[in-house]
Amino acid sequence: MKTIQIAYVCFALFLLSCNSDSKPVATADNPAADKVISPAAQKNLDAMHVIDKAFKTGDVSGVDSVVADNFVDHTDKGDMNRDSLKSMIKMSAADKTMKMETIKEVADDEYAFAMMHMSGTGDGVTMPAVPYDMHSVEVVKFSNGKAIEHWGYMLMADAAKMMASTPGAMEKMKPAEKGKKK
């Protein structure tokens, strides 16, 4: 019995020592700040907030401070760099109907994840020129407090709705028929 108690105490001390450099962080859904997050993870979330604000306002002045020179964006537009990210931010902000809401975000010392809800009526440039209402998960990898990579994942049901409302999108998805005889 004493062996089990000693093992329990050792395990509890181990858990406490793992969080020794962490600090409580207040969030909108947890103002009591009983959640614990490391300083590096908080820095990653802060960087995500700078990027989120840029998408909402079109102001890219803070992007260089939180996005690395060698940034790679792995989205449907191809592997984009920091400059193409800033161009996309400016184009997205031009769509005044777009509303972005962060539903939930989490981070550790290397990655930050955000579940997003976006809605509006597309401008025909960055989004199809039809009403949209979609959810996505944004994944950002960080190094030394700067974003180095990004992936975005949309719910399949939302992607299907977007493709159905975009003329020609379904035809682009069909595999090319090779050697078809007429």
Buried (B, 14 or more C-beta within 10 A) or exposed (E): EEEEEEEEEEEEEEEEEEEEEBEEBEEEEEEEEEEEBBEBBBBBBEBBBBBBBBBBEBEBEBBEEBBBEEBBBBBEEEEBBBBBBBEBBBBBBEBEEBEBEBEEBBBEEEBBBBBBEBBBBBBEEBBBEBEBEBBBBBBBBBEEBBBBBBBBBBEEEBBEBBBEBBEEEEEEEEEEEEEEEE
